[in-house]
């Protein structure tokens, strides 16, 4: 039976709009994970602080 690993990355963002810096950082996370054999299963976001527009991006990974 194959062993499956799961992992999670949390990316913290401030502001209500993506910036080029945020896009580059997220792309870097995805590229590093893909090259290490991880498959992105799903993503989700959560607004943590509506007053300061602080949010989290959750990236859920799987590797067999």
RODO-2510 file (C-alpha; in nm, 4 decimals, decimal comma):
residues 64
     n   res          X          Y          Z
     1     x     0,0000     0,0000     0,0000
     2     x     0,1360     0,3413    -0,0988
     3     x     0,2118     0,5938     0,1705
     4     x     0,0640     0,9390     0,1165
     5     x     0,2074     1,2502     0,2819
     6     x     0,0104     1,5684     0,3332
     7     x     0,1407     1,9140     0,4133
     8     x     0,0223     2,2721     0,4398
     9     x     0,1719     2,6107     0,3557
    10     x     0,0205     2,9273     0,4966
    11     x     0,0886     3,2517     0,3125
    12     x     0,0061     3,5692     0,5054
    13     x    -0,1009     3,8767     0,3112
    14     x    -0,1865     4,2316     0,4079
    15     x    -0,4049     4,4365     0,1776
    16     x    -0,7051     4,3614    -0,0356
    17     x    -0,5257     4,3353    -0,3710
    18     x    -0,2533     4,1072    -0,4972
    19     x     0,0745     4,2794    -0,5647
    20     x     0,3422     4,1593    -0,8008
    21     x     0,5599     4,0772    -0,4971
    22     x     0,2866     3,8542    -0,3535
    23     x     0,2377     3,6812    -0,6880
    24     x     0,6130     3,6157    -0,7177
    25     x     0,6313     3,4772    -0,3621
    26     x     0,3333     3,2447    -0,4160
    27     x     0,4742     3,1256    -0,7494
    28     x     0,8057     3,0528    -0,5758
    29     x     0,6312     2,8389    -0,3126
    30     x     0,4447     2,6447    -0,5814
    31     x     0,7565     2,5918    -0,7953
    32     x     0,9622     2,4667    -0,4991
    33     x     0,6894     2,2246    -0,3925
    34     x     0,6330     2,0948    -0,7469
    35     x     1,0046     2,0320    -0,7958
    36     x     1,0103     1,8354    -0,4679
    37     x     0,7341     1,6046    -0,5933
    38     x     0,4362     1,7645    -0,4189
    39     x     0,0975     1,8040    -0,5895
    40     x    -0,1236     2,1014    -0,5020
    41     x    -0,4559     1,9543    -0,3908
    42     x    -0,6541     2,2637    -0,2983
    43     x    -0,6282     2,6225    -0,1834
    44     x    -0,8455     2,8366     0,0380
    45     x    -0,8339     3,1866     0,1784
    46     x    -0,9513     3,3287     0,5073
    47     x    -0,9983     3,6915     0,6060
    48     x    -0,8371     3,7199     0,9481
    49     x    -0,8748     4,0920     1,0170
    50     x    -1,1243     4,2897     0,8106
    51     x    -1,0185     4,6261     0,9556
    52     x    -0,6596     4,5893     0,8295
    53     x    -0,7382     4,3654     0,5284
    54     x    -0,5202     4,0850     0,6662
    55     x    -0,5771     3,7444     0,5065
    56     x    -0,4249     3,3985     0,4866
    57     x    -0,3835     3,1771     0,1811
    58     x    -0,3732     2,8068     0,2651
    59     x    -0,2069     2,5696     0,0168
    60     x    -0,2756     2,1991     0,0782
    61     x    -0,0276     1,9508    -0,0684
    62     x    -0,0052     1,5752    -0,1244
    63     x     0,2883     1,3515    -0,2146
    64     x     0,2837     0,9785    -0,2806
***
